[in-house]
């Protein structure tokens, strides 16, 4: 290629990379389009040999290619070939993006622009999501993300926070989007985002205090203590002895209360169904809401159960008096399916505690369902530890294992592992796990050696998501991973500072 041609290809490449950075948080169609355009660049340039040499020399990209190759090889021991081929189609960015991006000569300034385009797009979309939800509230706050999965978007929010923080010394005004995105993350209640943010904060502490051993030791101790204290609070034993609670016989209207100790409210600190007059709440609710007490709320839950939990959380009597004390906003919350008036992270934490305490039925409870997924996944791993079941049979094996175990999960809630390390072991066995770990071993080594904070931040966000999600099983997840790990590994071999 002539110098003029190289300049033209470089300009087009930068435009396509910026387009991909904008597409990842905003549009599946645009992700597919820009993936295809990036794939065309090395074909047009005719420098396939250059790509191969660079891929062999770059250990991170080499093991990503090897990981994709294992997907193909595992079809040999898969029975469901159609499912396996569909999975390979979803994973194509693992092969195409490293091939394309590794060829490009991207400058440090261009990388900065690409990162800021991604973060700014995420920031703008978060505002759109929030306004849309506020103007026309949806039943489930998890539907607040209009463009892609709320889980994936929460990861993009955390990574964008790290990008803005990194460039704040140059652009002071970036503290505004940082504050907004922190608020958005708190408001959206996505557990995966909270986990990613926790690890990101710790990495920032490590990164900027590693030369000050005393400060590093103190802050590390605090961060290790936080999950311990949270675990103690979450799994604190509950005493359901009826002698510990004040039980009343009659309401102010003279009707009898009933008392049931089956479920417990962590907010109120007492059983949900004690001091309950069902007759009165039915009559009073009919005068406060157009949704019948026998109907369903916005989340498809029985309105009666939501009302009783809400009254308990507020500390109101579960009778006519309690229903009449509810504000109009409280009534709207109940109609939407909210069982308390807490917001953001606090609501999510209390929701988790409720699940742990009242764990008889996992359906509809994300933590309990995940525990079922993980337990089922571990059983499959123990049955196929070395080669796994093959990429095509993961779904079938999970469904069969659920039947064998007589799971309490309803058919619509019987999903895969929701832990990507476990999914890899189930799919490809121990060899697949080792290859996958080597990708991150060399990535972390490369990022740390080059003092690349944003590279480290990206790896932390991705790795934390693997704990509770099958991140690379979705188009947005696999494109996000493939795009940025290749961008950093191929172009940030210089120090960012």
Buried (B, 14 or more C-beta within 10 A) or exposed (E): EEEEEEEEBBEBBBEBBBBBBBBBBBBBEBBBBBBEBBBEBBEEBEBEEEBEEBBEEBBBBBBBBBBBEBBBBBBEBBEBEEBBBEBBEBBBBBBBBBBBBBBBEBEEEBBBBBBBBBBBBBBBBBEEBBEBBEEEBEBEBBEBBBBBBBBBBBBBBBBBBBBBBBBBEEEEEBEEBBEBBBEBBBBBBBBBBBBBBBBBBBBBBBBEBEEEEEEBEEBBEEBEEEEEEEEEEBEEEBEBEEEEBEEBEEBEEEEEBEBEBEBBBBBBEBBBBBBBBBBBBBBBBEEBBEBEBEEEBBBEBEBBBBBBBBBBBBEBBBBBBBBEBBEEEBBBBBBBBBBBBBEBBEBBBBBBBBBBBBEEEBEEBBBBBBBBBBEBBBBBBEEBEEBBBBBBBBBBBBBEBBEEEEBBBEEEBBBBBBBBBBBBBBBBBBBBBEBBEBBBBBBBEBBBEBEBBBBBBBBBBBBBBBBBBBBBBBBBBBBBBBBBBBBBBBBBEEEBE
